[in-house]
Amino acid sequence: MKENAVGRKYKWTKENVIFDAVVWVVLLAVFALIAYPFYYIILASFNEGYDFMRGGVYFFPRKFTFFNYVNLLAQEKWIKAFQVSFFRTILGALLTVTATCFVSYVLSREELIFGKIYKFLVIFAMYVSGGLIPYYITLRNLHLLNTVWVYIIPSMLNLFFIMVGINFFASIPVSLIESARLDGASEFTILFRIVRPVSTPFIATLALFSAVNQWNAWLDSAYYVNGEGLRTIAYRMLTEVNQTLGSTSTGGSMVTTSTSMTTQASAMVASMLPIMCVYPFLQKYFVQGIMIGAVKE
């Protein structure tokens, strides 16, 4: 016998062994179906392009090469796309977290005048949208079209994030805030010295969500930007996937061996790396941050 996660005795009976074996086989099969497409993309990015077109590459590169990445980084449009995506992701996530925390904390206070009306407006706006054309006209009147700020300013306030933030800040004990007020603390002092330290799970989860949204966004780059120098990496990958012709030049006297498929694969791998590097540091806050804001006792 052994103890399971809840402390109960687990009996090694024939039925339990068969059941566990079936569960493990199913889980491994599902994992293989999900993980192999990602591995195949990585495989394609490290294989010589025209050799990959012959087929038969399933588990290891047949002709290993870094040239696909060299070809990718030699193109100025990809370098510029990475720079724009990094800029909008870092600054956009920072401003989104800041604005969301300010608005959510204020709306979570019961003593806020007309607080219920403000909350109703947030919920109403979350479910009822003005449409694409009024949104475009608003951006044009604000002179945000064809600028990098069209990526950042409109995304500073996500109404879903605000609703989660309201529930989270409302779950903080009122006595903690009132005791700080009795000691003469201002609202900004309470927010930054009392509320912020206990809000790490929510802030980390919000930062992860907003950063992923910013990094993967392509629709705003397609609709609201005309300059090629402002295109994002997600938009570049979308246009690359839609192209059927392979790249035939990389500059200089080098003869390219990259194809459209291997260039796409290299761009996908390069675009996944930043999020994959950040996610492990925020993973421990992920479930905690969502659950704290989801239940109010």
Secondary structure, DSSP 8 states (H G I E B T S, - for coil): -EE-TTS-EE---HHHHHHHHHHHHHHHHHHHHHHHHHHHHHHHHTB-HHHHHT---SSS-SSB-SHHHHHHHTSHHHHHHHHHHHHHHHHHHHHHHHHHHHHHHHHH-TTSTTHHHHHHHHHHHHH----HHHHHHHHHHTT-TTSTHHHHGGGS--HHHHHHHHHHHHTS-HHHHHHHHHTT--HHHIIIIIIGGGGHHHHHHHHHHHHHHHHH--HHHHHS---GGG--HHHHHHHHHH--S-----STT------HHHHHHHHHHHHHHHHHHHHHHHHHHHHHHHHHHH---
